[in-house]
Amino acid sequence: MVMFKTFLLTMFPLLLMCTIVHIGFFENVPMELGNKYYAEIPSMLIFVPDWMTMPFNTLVNFGYAIVGAMWLAITSNYIDCNVFTETQSFLFYIFNWMALFYSPIQLLRILTQIHAFAVLDQWVTLPFFMWVVVEGITILYGWNWLKALGLCTLSILSYFLVLLPIPGFEISLILHIAAALHVARLLYNKFPNEKSKNFFIKAFISCLGFIFLKLFDLHLGNLHLAFKYLSGHFLSKICDILQIHYVNLFVLNIVLRQNKDAKKKAE
């Protein structure tokens, strides 16, 4: 029941965002479209179809669906084993439905190089980071519908900064990442342990890899031929997928620690 409920709750804002993009609200926002913005060159592999001009950048996007589906299954298993409360499962389900839905958006952007999918690719990134903030605030202070709704609405609306003559998306993304890091630090301070520390460091390194490998994609391609196949963009997506995985592990470890402490107090 919770799984289906979270599916609908994740799908609704995504469909709303798709509708806004479809009617052309952001059609004048500049986007990097075309293979010239990517270092990867067409593969010589015979089993790759002609329409897949960037095979590695294409196939890597299935990783989001795989990691999302895996954590949806893990969440369901923890519910069956009475490890998660309904609220805790709700948090994990939403985050990993996001990962699952992000997969086709990224895939379509790479394959089509259409402006609308490029906009969606940017836009859906923001609620990803904001949901980490929601998870943290919920663990620290308890679930609050108004806070969660307000933060998610603010996150979605923040993308409208791209309509201003400033680097709106970049500013919004930096603020989202900073907020997620701040809440993660608060979580660790309240439930300190070595496992959480390791997962946080791995998630942070993955986040840095995601940002810098993507930024220097073309530069890396000029440094060595290998980066024209396994490009910086491809490697950045690997980092992004790992980031999702490690964020899940970090939050899971915090939740298990919280449940353990609550059980001790009850005894």
C-alpha positions as CSV (number, residue, x, y, z in Angstrom):
1,M,0.0,0.0,0.0
2,V,2.8,2.4,1.0
3,M,4.7,1.5,-2.2
4,F,1.8,2.3,-4.5
5,K,1.0,5.5,-2.6
6,T,4.5,6.8,-2.9
7,F,4.5,5.8,-6.6
8,L,1.5,8.1,-7.2
9,L,3.0,10.9,-5.0
10,T,6.2,10.8,-7.0
11,M,4.5,10.5,-10.4
12,F,2.1,13.4,-9.9
13,P,4.7,16.2,-9.6
14,L,6.7,14.6,-12.3
15,L,3.7,14.7,-14.7
16,L,3.1,18.3,-13.7
17,M,6.7,19.2,-14.5
18,C,6.4,17.3,-17.8
19,T,3.3,19.3,-18.7
20,I,4.9,22.7,-17.9
21,V,7.9,21.7,-20.1
22,H,5.6,20.4,-22.9
23,I,3.7,23.7,-23.2
24,G,7.0,25.4,-23.8
25,F,7.4,27.4,-20.6
26,F,11.1,26.9,-20.6
27,E,11.6,26.8,-24.4
28,N,13.9,29.9,-24.4
29,V,16.2,28.6,-21.7
30,P,19.6,27.8,-23.3
31,M,20.6,24.1,-23.2
32,E,23.6,22.2,-24.5
33,L,22.1,20.0,-27.3
34,G,24.0,17.8,-29.7
35,N,26.9,15.3,-29.7
36,K,29.4,18.2,-29.9
37,Y,28.9,18.8,-26.1
38,Y,29.9,15.2,-25.3
39,A,33.4,13.6,-25.5
40,E,32.1,10.1,-26.4
41,I,32.5,9.1,-30.0
42,P,30.5,6.4,-31.9
43,S,31.6,2.9,-30.9
44,M,33.1,0.4,-33.3
45,L,31.2,-2.4,-31.6
46,I,29.2,-4.3,-34.2
47,F,26.2,-5.0,-31.9
48,V,25.6,-1.3,-31.3
49,P,22.7,0.1,-33.5
50,D,23.4,3.1,-35.6
51,W,20.9,5.3,-33.7
52,M,22.9,4.8,-30.5
53,T,25.7,7.3,-31.2
54,M,26.9,7.4,-27.6
55,P,26.5,3.8,-26.4
56,F,28.2,4.1,-23.0
57,N,26.4,7.4,-22.2
58,T,23.2,5.7,-23.2
59,L,23.4,2.4,-21.4
60,V,24.7,3.9,-18.2
61,N,21.3,5.4,-17.6
62,F,19.8,2.0,-16.9
63,G,21.9,2.1,-13.8
64,Y,19.4,4.6,-12.2
65,A,16.6,2.1,-12.8
66,I,18.6,-0.8,-11.4
67,V,19.7,1.0,-8.2
68,G,16.2,2.4,-7.7
69,A,14.5,-0.9,-8.2
70,M,17.0,-2.6,-5.9
71,W,16.3,-0.2,-3.1
72,L,12.6,-0.4,-3.6
73,A,12.9,-4.1,-3.1
74,I,15.2,-3.6,0.0
75,T,12.6,-1.2,1.5
76,S,9.8,-3.7,0.9
77,N,11.9,-6.4,2.6
78,Y,12.5,-4.2,5.6
79,I,8.8,-3.6,5.9
80,D,8.0,-7.3,5.8
81,C,10.7,-7.9,8.5
82,N,9.2,-5.0,10.7
83,V,12.4,-3.1,10.6
84,F,11.0,0.1,9.1
85,T,8.1,2.1,10.4
86,E,5.6,3.3,7.8
87,T,7.2,6.8,7.8
88,Q,10.7,5.4,7.3
89,S,9.5,3.2,4.4
90,F,7.7,6.2,2.9
91,L,11.0,8.2,2.8
92,F,12.9,5.4,1.1
93,Y,10.2,4.7,-1.4
94,I,9.9,8.3,-2.6
95,F,13.7,8.7,-3.0
96,N,14.0,5.5,-5.0
97,W,11.0,6.0,-7.2
98,M,12.8,9.3,-8.1
99,A,15.9,7.3,-9.1
100,L,13.7,4.9,-11.2
101,F,11.9,7.7,-13.0
102,Y,15.2,9.6,-13.6
103,S,16.4,6.7,-15.7
104,P,14.1,7.2,-18.8
105,I,14.5,11.0,-18.6
106,Q,18.3,10.8,-18.9
107,L,18.0,8.1,-21.5
108,L,15.7,10.1,-23.7
109,R,17.9,13.2,-23.3
110,I,20.9,11.3,-24.6
111,L,19.1,9.5,-27.4
112,T,17.0,12.4,-28.7
113,Q,19.0,15.6,-27.7
114,I,15.6,17.3,-27.5
115,H,15.4,20.6,-25.5
116,A,12.4,19.4,-23.4
117,F,14.2,16.3,-22.1
118,A,17.3,18.5,-21.3
119,V,15.1,20.8,-19.2
120,L,13.5,17.8,-17.4
121,D,17.0,16.3,-16.8
122,Q,18.0,19.5,-14.9
123,W,14.7,20.1,-13.2
124,V,14.3,16.7,-11.6
125,T,17.8,16.8,-10.2
126,L,16.7,19.4,-7.6
127,P,14.0,17.5,-5.8
128,F,16.4,14.6,-5.5
129,F,18.7,16.6,-3.2
130,M,15.8,18.2,-1.5
131,W,14.3,14.8,-0.6
132,V,17.6,14.0,1.3
133,V,16.8,17.2,3.3
134,V,13.3,16.0,4.0
135,E,14.6,12.6,5.1
136,G,17.0,14.2,7.5
137,I,14.5,16.6,9.0
138,T,12.0,13.8,9.4
139,I,14.5,11.6,11.2
140,L,15.6,14.5,13.5
141,Y,12.3,16.1,14.3
142,G,9.5,13.7,13.1
143,W,7.3,13.7,10.0
144,N,5.5,16.9,9.1
145,W,3.4,17.0,5.9
146,L,3.5,20.7,5.6
147,K,7.3,20.9,6.0
148,A,7.8,18.2,3.4
149,L,5.3,19.7,0.9
150,G,6.8,23.1,1.5
151,L,10.4,22.1,0.9
152,C,9.5,20.0,-2.2
153,T,7.4,22.9,-3.6
154,L,10.2,25.3,-3.0
155,S,12.7,23.0,-4.7
156,I,10.5,22.6,-7.8
157,L,9.8,26.3,-8.0
158,S,13.5,27.1,-7.6
159,Y,14.1,25.9,-11.1
160,F,12.3,29.0,-12.4
161,L,15.5,30.9,-11.6
162,V,16.6,29.8,-15.1
163,L,14.3,32.4,-16.5
164,L,16.4,35.1,-15.0
165,P,19.6,36.5,-16.6
166,I,21.7,34.6,-14.0
167,P,23.1,31.0,-13.9
168,G,19.8,30.0,-12.2
169,F,20.1,26.3,-12.3
170,E,23.7,26.3,-11.0
171,I,22.8,28.6,-8.1
172,S,19.8,26.4,-7.2
173,L,21.8,23.2,-7.5
174,I,24.6,24.5,-5.2
175,L,22.0,25.6,-2.6
176,H,20.3,22.1,-2.8
177,I,23.7,20.3,-2.4
178,A,24.7,22.6,0.5
179,A,21.3,22.0,2.3
180,A,21.7,18.2,1.8
181,L,25.2,18.2,3.2
182,H,24.2,20.3,6.2
183,V,21.3,18.0,7.1
184,A,23.6,15.0,6.7
185,R,26.0,16.5,9.1
186,L,23.2,17.1,11.6
187,L,22.2,13.5,11.3
188,Y,25.7,12.2,11.8
189,N,26.2,14.5,14.9
190,K,23.0,13.0,16.5
191,F,23.8,9.4,15.5
192,P,27.6,9.2,15.2
193,N,29.1,5.9,14.1
194,E,31.9,4.7,11.8
195,K,29.6,3.1,9.2
196,S,27.6,6.4,8.7
197,K,30.8,8.3,8.4
198,N,32.1,6.0,5.7
199,F,28.9,6.1,3.8
200,F,28.8,9.9,4.0
201,I,32.3,10.2,2.7
202,K,31.6,7.9,-0.2
203,A,28.4,9.7,-1.1
204,F,30.3,13.1,-0.9
205,I,33.2,11.8,-3.1
206,S,30.6,10.4,-5.6
207,C,28.9,13.8,-5.6
208,L,32.2,15.6,-6.4
209,G,32.9,13.0,-9.1
210,F,29.5,13.5,-10.6
211,I,30.0,17.3,-10.8
212,F,33.6,17.5,-11.9
213,L,33.7,14.6,-14.4
214,K,30.7,16.0,-16.1
215,L,32.2,19.5,-16.2
216,F,35.5,18.3,-17.6
217,D,34.1,15.7,-20.0
218,L,35.4,17.4,-23.2
219,H,38.8,18.3,-21.6
220,L,39.3,14.6,-20.5
221,G,38.5,13.5,-24.1
222,N,41.4,15.7,-25.3
223,L,43.8,14.3,-22.8
224,H,43.5,10.6,-23.8
225,L,41.6,8.6,-26.4
226,A,40.2,6.3,-23.7
227,F,38.0,9.2,-22.5
228,K,36.4,9.4,-25.9
229,Y,34.8,6.0,-25.2
230,L,34.6,5.8,-21.4
231,S,34.0,9.5,-21.2
232,G,33.9,11.9,-18.3
233,H,30.1,12.2,-18.8
234,F,29.8,8.4,-18.6
235,L,32.0,8.2,-15.5
236,S,30.0,11.1,-13.9
237,K,26.8,9.0,-14.3
238,I,28.5,6.1,-12.6
239,C,29.4,8.5,-9.7
240,D,25.8,9.8,-9.6
241,I,24.4,6.2,-9.4
242,L,26.9,5.4,-6.6
243,Q,25.9,8.6,-4.9
244,I,22.2,7.5,-4.8
245,H,23.3,4.1,-3.4
246,Y,25.5,5.5,-0.7
247,V,22.9,8.1,0.3
248,N,20.5,5.2,0.8
249,L,23.1,3.3,2.9
250,F,23.8,6.4,4.9
251,V,20.2,7.1,5.7
252,L,19.5,3.4,6.3
253,N,22.3,3.2,8.9
254,I,21.0,6.3,10.6
255,V,17.5,4.9,10.7
256,L,18.7,1.5,12.1
257,R,20.7,3.4,14.8
258,Q,17.6,5.5,15.6
259,N,15.4,2.4,15.9
260,K,18.0,0.7,18.1
261,D,18.2,3.7,20.4
262,A,14.4,4.0,20.6
263,K,14.1,0.3,21.5
264,K,16.7,0.7,24.3
265,K,14.7,3.6,25.7
266,A,11.5,1.6,25.6
267,E,13.1,-1.2,27.6
